[in-house]
Amino acid sequence: MNKTSKTDWKRLAEMPDKDIDTSDIPELGDEFFRNAQVRVPPKQPVTLRLDADVLEWFKAQGQGYQTRINKLLRSYMEAHQR
C-alpha cells in the first residue's frame, strides 16, 4: 500500500482486551470454530491482453497489482449478477 495508515497501532497494541468494544459483533464460540473452514477460491493462470497504459498504472500502484485487478473484476462480476 502506498498510503500511510492514520491508525495509532501502538496505542491499539497496548490496549487491554477488556477495553475493546465488541458490542456490535457477536461472540464466536467453540462450535463456530469447530465447524469453520477456510475456503480460498483457486486461482487459474491466464494470459490477458491489457492496454499498456492500464497495466503500467496498476503496476505503479505497487506489489499486489494482479490481486487488485482480480478484485476489480470480481466486483464487476458480482454487480452484474444481481
PyMOL commands that place a pseudoatom at each C-alpha (Angstrom):
pseudoatom trace, name=CA, resn=MET, resi=1, chain=A, elem=C, hetatm=0, pos=[0.000, 0.000, 0.000]
pseudoatom trace, name=CA, resn=ASN, resi=2, chain=A, elem=C, hetatm=0, pos=[1.273, 3.425, -0.856]
pseudoatom trace, name=CA, resn=LYS, resi=3, chain=A, elem=C, hetatm=0, pos=[-0.830, 5.325, 1.677]
pseudoatom trace, name=CA, resn=THR, resi=4, chain=A, elem=C, hetatm=0, pos=[0.309, 5.694, 5.275]
pseudoatom trace, name=CA, resn=SER, resi=5, chain=A, elem=C, hetatm=0, pos=[-2.163, 4.423, 7.849]
pseudoatom trace, name=CA, resn=LYS, resi=6, chain=A, elem=C, hetatm=0, pos=[-3.606, 7.018, 10.226]
pseudoatom trace, name=CA, resn=THR, resi=7, chain=A, elem=C, hetatm=0, pos=[-4.365, 4.301, 12.782]
pseudoatom trace, name=CA, resn=ASP, resi=8, chain=A, elem=C, hetatm=0, pos=[-2.490, 4.588, 16.078]
pseudoatom trace, name=CA, resn=TRP, resi=9, chain=A, elem=C, hetatm=0, pos=[-1.253, 0.975, 16.001]
pseudoatom trace, name=CA, resn=LYS, resi=10, chain=A, elem=C, hetatm=0, pos=[0.994, 1.410, 19.053]
pseudoatom trace, name=CA, resn=ARG, resi=11, chain=A, elem=C, hetatm=0, pos=[-1.936, 2.578, 21.194]
pseudoatom trace, name=CA, resn=LEU, resi=12, chain=A, elem=C, hetatm=0, pos=[-4.106, -0.286, 19.943]
pseudoatom trace, name=CA, resn=ALA, resi=13, chain=A, elem=C, hetatm=0, pos=[-1.400, -2.874, 20.602]
pseudoatom trace, name=CA, resn=GLU, resi=14, chain=A, elem=C, hetatm=0, pos=[-1.073, -1.632, 24.176]
pseudoatom trace, name=CA, resn=MET, resi=15, chain=A, elem=C, hetatm=0, pos=[-4.860, -1.573, 24.788]
pseudoatom trace, name=CA, resn=PRO, resi=16, chain=A, elem=C, hetatm=0, pos=[-6.074, -4.345, 27.125]
pseudoatom trace, name=CA, resn=ASP, resi=17, chain=A, elem=C, hetatm=0, pos=[-8.631, -6.728, 25.581]
pseudoatom trace, name=CA, resn=LYS, resi=18, chain=A, elem=C, hetatm=0, pos=[-11.225, -5.700, 28.197]
pseudoatom trace, name=CA, resn=ASP, resi=19, chain=A, elem=C, hetatm=0, pos=[-11.189, -2.142, 26.784]
pseudoatom trace, name=CA, resn=ILE, resi=20, chain=A, elem=C, hetatm=0, pos=[-12.120, -3.237, 23.255]
pseudoatom trace, name=CA, resn=ASP, resi=21, chain=A, elem=C, hetatm=0, pos=[-15.791, -2.564, 22.463]
pseudoatom trace, name=CA, resn=THR, resi=22, chain=A, elem=C, hetatm=0, pos=[-17.214, -5.692, 20.822]
pseudoatom trace, name=CA, resn=SER, resi=23, chain=A, elem=C, hetatm=0, pos=[-20.870, -4.822, 21.393]
pseudoatom trace, name=CA, resn=ASP, resi=24, chain=A, elem=C, hetatm=0, pos=[-21.550, -4.599, 17.646]
pseudoatom trace, name=CA, resn=ILE, resi=25, chain=A, elem=C, hetatm=0, pos=[-20.289, -8.111, 16.830]
pseudoatom trace, name=CA, resn=PRO, resi=26, chain=A, elem=C, hetatm=0, pos=[-21.474, -11.477, 18.158]
pseudoatom trace, name=CA, resn=GLU, resi=27, chain=A, elem=C, hetatm=0, pos=[-19.217, -13.653, 20.261]
pseudoatom trace, name=CA, resn=LEU, resi=28, chain=A, elem=C, hetatm=0, pos=[-17.993, -16.687, 18.321]
pseudoatom trace, name=CA, resn=GLY, resi=29, chain=A, elem=C, hetatm=0, pos=[-17.943, -19.829, 20.409]
pseudoatom trace, name=CA, resn=ASP, resi=30, chain=A, elem=C, hetatm=0, pos=[-16.201, -23.174, 20.189]
pseudoatom trace, name=CA, resn=GLU, resi=31, chain=A, elem=C, hetatm=0, pos=[-18.982, -24.609, 17.985]
pseudoatom trace, name=CA, resn=PHE, resi=32, chain=A, elem=C, hetatm=0, pos=[-18.316, -21.992, 15.305]
pseudoatom trace, name=CA, resn=PHE, resi=33, chain=A, elem=C, hetatm=0, pos=[-14.583, -22.706, 15.228]
pseudoatom trace, name=CA, resn=ARG, resi=34, chain=A, elem=C, hetatm=0, pos=[-15.097, -26.469, 15.338]
pseudoatom trace, name=CA, resn=ASN, resi=35, chain=A, elem=C, hetatm=0, pos=[-17.033, -26.276, 12.054]
pseudoatom trace, name=CA, resn=ALA, resi=36, chain=A, elem=C, hetatm=0, pos=[-15.202, -23.341, 10.444]
pseudoatom trace, name=CA, resn=GLN, resi=37, chain=A, elem=C, hetatm=0, pos=[-13.375, -23.901, 7.178]
pseudoatom trace, name=CA, resn=VAL, resi=38, chain=A, elem=C, hetatm=0, pos=[-11.114, -21.580, 5.251]
pseudoatom trace, name=CA, resn=ARG, resi=39, chain=A, elem=C, hetatm=0, pos=[-12.167, -21.502, 1.626]
pseudoatom trace, name=CA, resn=VAL, resi=40, chain=A, elem=C, hetatm=0, pos=[-9.964, -19.753, -0.874]
pseudoatom trace, name=CA, resn=PRO, resi=41, chain=A, elem=C, hetatm=0, pos=[-11.150, -19.849, -4.462]
pseudoatom trace, name=CA, resn=PRO, resi=42, chain=A, elem=C, hetatm=0, pos=[-8.491, -21.473, -6.626]
pseudoatom trace, name=CA, resn=LYS, resi=43, chain=A, elem=C, hetatm=0, pos=[-6.678, -19.106, -8.943]
pseudoatom trace, name=CA, resn=GLN, resi=44, chain=A, elem=C, hetatm=0, pos=[-6.071, -20.034, -12.543]
pseudoatom trace, name=CA, resn=PRO, resi=45, chain=A, elem=C, hetatm=0, pos=[-3.191, -18.587, -14.523]
pseudoatom trace, name=CA, resn=VAL, resi=46, chain=A, elem=C, hetatm=0, pos=[-4.325, -16.871, -17.720]
pseudoatom trace, name=CA, resn=THR, resi=47, chain=A, elem=C, hetatm=0, pos=[-2.882, -14.775, -20.486]
pseudoatom trace, name=CA, resn=LEU, resi=48, chain=A, elem=C, hetatm=0, pos=[-4.750, -11.491, -20.675]
pseudoatom trace, name=CA, resn=ARG, resi=49, chain=A, elem=C, hetatm=0, pos=[-4.214, -8.673, -23.134]
pseudoatom trace, name=CA, resn=LEU, resi=50, chain=A, elem=C, hetatm=0, pos=[-4.422, -5.261, -21.470]
pseudoatom trace, name=CA, resn=ASP, resi=51, chain=A, elem=C, hetatm=0, pos=[-3.684, -1.817, -22.807]
pseudoatom trace, name=CA, resn=ALA, resi=52, chain=A, elem=C, hetatm=0, pos=[-0.098, -0.939, -21.921]
pseudoatom trace, name=CA, resn=ASP, resi=53, chain=A, elem=C, hetatm=0, pos=[-1.081, 2.212, -20.018]
pseudoatom trace, name=CA, resn=VAL, resi=54, chain=A, elem=C, hetatm=0, pos=[-3.652, 0.294, -17.954]
pseudoatom trace, name=CA, resn=LEU, resi=55, chain=A, elem=C, hetatm=0, pos=[-1.116, -2.346, -16.976]
pseudoatom trace, name=CA, resn=GLU, resi=56, chain=A, elem=C, hetatm=0, pos=[1.552, 0.251, -16.159]
pseudoatom trace, name=CA, resn=TRP, resi=57, chain=A, elem=C, hetatm=0, pos=[-0.927, 2.162, -13.972]
pseudoatom trace, name=CA, resn=PHE, resi=58, chain=A, elem=C, hetatm=0, pos=[-1.724, -0.961, -11.960]
pseudoatom trace, name=CA, resn=LYS, resi=59, chain=A, elem=C, hetatm=0, pos=[1.958, -1.878, -11.666]
pseudoatom trace, name=CA, resn=ALA, resi=60, chain=A, elem=C, hetatm=0, pos=[2.748, 1.665, -10.486]
pseudoatom trace, name=CA, resn=GLN, resi=61, chain=A, elem=C, hetatm=0, pos=[0.408, 1.087, -7.523]
pseudoatom trace, name=CA, resn=GLY, resi=62, chain=A, elem=C, hetatm=0, pos=[2.963, -1.386, -6.178]
pseudoatom trace, name=CA, resn=GLN, resi=63, chain=A, elem=C, hetatm=0, pos=[3.113, -5.027, -5.258]
pseudoatom trace, name=CA, resn=GLY, resi=64, chain=A, elem=C, hetatm=0, pos=[-0.185, -6.904, -5.489]
pseudoatom trace, name=CA, resn=TYR, resi=65, chain=A, elem=C, hetatm=0, pos=[-1.384, -5.308, -8.709]
pseudoatom trace, name=CA, resn=GLN, resi=66, chain=A, elem=C, hetatm=0, pos=[-2.685, -8.649, -10.042]
pseudoatom trace, name=CA, resn=THR, resi=67, chain=A, elem=C, hetatm=0, pos=[-4.737, -9.114, -6.869]
pseudoatom trace, name=CA, resn=ARG, resi=68, chain=A, elem=C, hetatm=0, pos=[-6.190, -5.608, -7.273]
pseudoatom trace, name=CA, resn=ILE, resi=69, chain=A, elem=C, hetatm=0, pos=[-7.111, -6.337, -10.908]
pseudoatom trace, name=CA, resn=ASN, resi=70, chain=A, elem=C, hetatm=0, pos=[-8.787, -9.566, -9.747]
pseudoatom trace, name=CA, resn=LYS, resi=71, chain=A, elem=C, hetatm=0, pos=[-10.754, -7.705, -7.043]
pseudoatom trace, name=CA, resn=LEU, resi=72, chain=A, elem=C, hetatm=0, pos=[-11.987, -5.154, -9.571]
pseudoatom trace, name=CA, resn=LEU, resi=73, chain=A, elem=C, hetatm=0, pos=[-13.058, -7.895, -11.963]
pseudoatom trace, name=CA, resn=ARG, resi=74, chain=A, elem=C, hetatm=0, pos=[-14.810, -9.736, -9.107]
pseudoatom trace, name=CA, resn=SER, resi=75, chain=A, elem=C, hetatm=0, pos=[-16.678, -6.558, -8.090]
pseudoatom trace, name=CA, resn=TYR, resi=76, chain=A, elem=C, hetatm=0, pos=[-17.773, -6.040, -11.692]
pseudoatom trace, name=CA, resn=MET, resi=77, chain=A, elem=C, hetatm=0, pos=[-18.901, -9.670, -11.951]
pseudoatom trace, name=CA, resn=GLU, resi=78, chain=A, elem=C, hetatm=0, pos=[-20.861, -9.535, -8.687]
pseudoatom trace, name=CA, resn=ALA, resi=79, chain=A, elem=C, hetatm=0, pos=[-22.521, -6.222, -9.631]
pseudoatom trace, name=CA, resn=HIS, resi=80, chain=A, elem=C, hetatm=0, pos=[-23.753, -7.744, -12.881]
pseudoatom trace, name=CA, resn=GLN, resi=81, chain=A, elem=C, hetatm=0, pos=[-25.061, -10.946, -11.286]
pseudoatom trace, name=CA, resn=ARG, resi=82, chain=A, elem=C, hetatm=0, pos=[-27.714, -9.090, -9.306]
for i in range(1, 82): cmd.bond("trace and resi %d" % i, "trace and resi %d" % (i + 1))
show_as sticks, trace
zoom trace
